[in-house]
C-alpha cells in the first residue's frame, strides 16, 4: 500500500495555461492525482497508495481527455524494511 513516489512523465503539448488552471492530472488505473508542470514537455505526479503490482498510467492536460491506456506503466512494489 505504498505511494508517494514522484513519477516524471515526458511528452508534448503540456501548457502553462493548463497548469495554471489546474487541469493537469495523472491517472494510475482508476486513481486520479494532480500533476505539476516542470517544463513544457515534462510533468510530475505523486503516485497514490495502491497494492503491489503493475498499473497503467495516463495523463491529461485538459482534465478530460487522458492518453491511451497501455502507453505507460508503473509498478508498485512492496516496501522493504
Buried (B, 14 or more C-beta within 10 A) or exposed (E): EBEEEEBEBEBEEBBEEBBEEEBBBBBBBEEBBBBEBBEEEEBBBBBBEBEEEEBBBBBBBEBEEBBEEEEBEBEBEEEEE
